[in-house]
Amino acid sequence: MRTGEGCGLTAADTHGILLRSEHEILRSSDSLEWQSFYASHQRENPYADAFRANEHHLIIVHMNGPVRIRRELSGERREARIGTGGLFFLPAQRDFGVALLAPLETVHLYVSRALTDAAVRELCRDDIDAVEFLPRMGEHDPLLEQLARLACTMMKEKQSDLFADSVARLIAAQLVRHHAIARQTELPRITGLQPSQMARVRAVVAEKMEAPLSVDDLARAANLSPIHFARQFKRSTGRAPYQYIIEQRVERARELLRGDLPIAEIAVRCGFTHQEHLTRIFGRTTGVTPGAYRRSIR
């Protein structure tokens, strides 16, 4: 199984369900270089097959229905009629068999086990090896359904890995809190960041603007765990860490557009992957393209 390091997770990192000829993939994150999770939106046609274990957790959310599904797992066969919003969750490292008995529209999400391991360390009193994730078939989880629909929007808008990482962390935390057997820890009170912590976070973003920044980077600057940091940061600023990073990158781009640097160079200096990425985010934030903005201030 190929890892997604460096080029992001793709369909090659999945069980292979999506590679079957019966299915029509409407959108996927293959070309978006998301490191923390993989997403696809497709129409599936009836099939039956067995699949080897995968290193990532698989979440399937039914976008229509009801439809009958048959699953074989650990020697047990179960069949259920699953409606819209129904959840199919297969923990990592589990062989399984599945039969889809009628056409179905789905969203598949593959979440990096490294993220759920990190969530376990933050949210549980048990060791990682002692935490058992529970397979699901037909249950409803409103948050996971909402995040699956959000993933569809993210693929359509070609959202960055920074946004995807934040969403993947939400998914990982939800799996640990509600789909695992573990002794949960009590989360610290949300009081906001101290001024000194906020100053260090701002400094890291300013100093490493060109580098790929993550929630982990900002959390380390504040000397907090990533989940705790994200909650405290939002209390202090009213927005998620990834939103703050994007705002700062756009603001730096505004400053550089006052000069004569090529827009492609500005994109690199502000931490965007390429000029089209800058144009898309800059336009969404300001309502104009970088070129139009530059012309308006001259």
CORLIN-V188366 format. One record per residue. N is the residue number from 1. RES is the residue in one letter. PHI is phi as a letter, one per 20 degrees, with the letter a starting at -180 (NA if undefined). NEAR is the number of other C-alpha atoms within 10 Angstrom. Layout:
# CORLIN-V188366
{{N:RES:PHI:NEAR} {N:RES:PHI:NEAR}}
This chain:
# CORLIN-V188366
{{1:M:NA:9} {2:R:f:9} {3:T:e:13} {4:G:e:18} {5:E:f:11} {6:G:n:9} {7:C:c:13} {8:G:n:19} {9:L:f:26} {10:T:c:23} {11:A:g:17} {12:A:f:14} {13:D:e:18} {14:T:e:22} {15:H:f:20} {16:G:o:12} {17:I:g:17} {18:L:f:20} {19:L:e:13} {20:R:f:11} {21:S:f:10} {22:E:f:14} {23:H:e:18} {24:E:d:15} {25:I:e:17} {26:L:e:13} {27:R:b:16} {28:S:b:23} {29:S:e:25} {30:D:g:17} {31:S:e:12} {32:L:e:19} {33:E:m:20} {34:W:f:25} {35:Q:e:21} {36:S:e:25} {37:F:b:29} {38:Y:d:28} {39:A:c:26} {40:S:b:23} {41:H:c:25} {42:Q:b:18} {43:R:d:16} {44:E:d:20} {45:N:d:16} {46:P:g:13} {47:Y:a:15} {48:A:b:12} {49:D:a:12} {50:A:d:15} {51:F:c:13} {52:R:f:11} {53:A:g:16} {54:N:c:20} {55:E:f:19} {56:H:d:25} {57:H:f:23} {58:L:d:22} {59:I:c:24} {60:I:d:25} {61:V:d:28} {62:H:f:23} {63:M:e:21} {64:N:b:15} {65:G:q:17} {66:P:f:17} {67:V:b:17} {68:R:e:17} {69:I:c:20} {70:R:d:16} {71:R:c:19} {72:E:d:16} {73:L:b:15} {74:S:l:9} {75:G:n:7} {76:E:d:8} {77:R:d:12} {78:R:c:11} {79:E:c:14} {80:A:b:13} {81:R:d:14} {82:I:d:20} {83:G:e:18} {84:T:g:18} {85:G:n:24} {86:G:f:25} {87:L:d:24} {88:F:d:20} {89:F:c:22} {90:L:d:23} {91:P:f:24} {92:A:f:18} {93:Q:m:13} {94:R:c:16} {95:D:f:16} {96:F:b:19} {97:G:c:16} {98:V:b:19} {99:A:c:16} {100:L:e:17} {101:L:d:15} {102:A:a:14} {103:P:g:18} {104:L:b:20} {105:E:d:19} {106:T:c:23} {107:V:d:23} {108:H:d:23} {109:L:c:25} {110:Y:d:28} {111:V:d:27} {112:S:g:22} {113:R:f:19} {114:A:g:13} {115:L:f:20} {116:T:f:23} {117:D:f:18} {118:A:f:17} {119:A:f:24} {120:V:f:26} {121:R:f:15} {122:E:e:19} {123:L:d:20} {124:C:c:19} {125:R:e:15} {126:D:e:15} {127:D:f:12} {128:I:g:15} {129:D:f:8} {130:A:e:11} {131:V:e:17} {132:E:d:13} {133:F:e:18} {134:L:d:15} {135:P:f:17} {136:R:c:16} {137:M:b:20} {138:G:o:21} {139:E:f:14} {140:H:d:17} {141:D:c:16} {142:P:g:12} {143:L:f:12} {144:L:f:20} {145:E:f:21} {146:Q:f:12} {147:L:f:18} {148:A:f:27} {149:R:f:16} {150:L:f:13} {151:A:g:26} {152:C:f:19} {153:T:f:13} {154:M:f:20} {155:M:f:20} {156:K:f:13} {157:E:e:11} {158:K:l:15} {159:Q:f:19} {160:S:f:18} {161:D:f:23} {162:L:f:20} {163:F:f:17} {164:A:f:24} {165:D:f:20} {166:S:f:20} {167:V:f:18} {168:A:f:25} {169:R:f:22} {170:L:f:18} {171:I:f:24} {172:A:f:25} {173:A:f:20} {174:Q:f:17} {175:L:f:23} {176:V:f:23} {177:R:f:18} {178:H:c:12} {179:H:c:18} {180:A:b:17} {181:I:e:15} {182:A:a:20} {183:R:e:15} {184:Q:f:15} {185:T:e:14} {186:E:e:10} {187:L:f:11} {188:P:f:9} {189:R:f:9} {190:I:e:14} {191:T:d:11} {192:G:n:18} {193:L:e:21} {194:Q:f:12} {195:P:g:10} {196:S:f:10} {197:Q:f:19} {198:M:f:18} {199:A:f:13} {200:R:f:17} {201:V:f:22} {202:R:g:16} {203:A:f:14} {204:V:f:17} {205:V:f:21} {206:A:f:15} {207:E:f:10} {208:K:d:14} {209:M:g:20} {210:E:e:17} {211:A:e:14} {212:P:f:12} {213:L:e:17} {214:S:c:18} {215:V:g:21} {216:D:g:15} {217:D:f:16} {218:L:f:27} {219:A:f:21} {220:R:f:16} {221:A:f:19} {222:A:e:21} {223:N:l:13} {224:L:c:16} {225:S:f:17} {226:P:g:21} {227:I:f:21} {228:H:f:17} {229:F:f:24} {230:A:g:23} {231:R:f:20} {232:Q:f:22} {233:F:f:26} {234:K:f:16} {235:R:f:15} {236:S:f:17} {237:T:d:13} {238:G:n:12} {239:R:b:13} {240:A:f:19} {241:P:g:24} {242:Y:f:21} {243:Q:f:14} {244:Y:f:17} {245:I:f:21} {246:I:f:21} {247:E:g:15} {248:Q:f:17} {249:R:f:24} {250:V:f:24} {251:E:f:14} {252:R:f:18} {253:A:f:22} {254:R:g:18} {255:E:f:12} {256:L:f:19} {257:L:f:19} {258:R:f:13} {259:G:e:11} {260:D:d:9} {261:L:f:11} {262:P:g:12} {263:I:f:20} {264:A:f:16} {265:E:f:13} {266:I:f:24} {267:A:g:25} {268:V:f:17} {269:R:f:18} {270:C:d:24} {271:G:n:22} {272:F:e:25} {273:T:f:17} {274:H:a:15} {275:Q:f:16} {276:E:f:13} {277:H:f:17} {278:L:g:24} {279:T:g:20} {280:R:f:17} {281:I:f:22} {282:F:f:22} {283:G:f:16} {284:R:f:11} {285:T:e:13} {286:T:d:12} {287:G:n:12} {288:V:c:16} {289:T:f:17} {290:P:g:24} {291:G:f:12} {292:A:f:11} {293:Y:f:17} {294:R:g:18} {295:R:f:11} {296:S:f:9} {297:I:d:8} {298:R:d:7}}
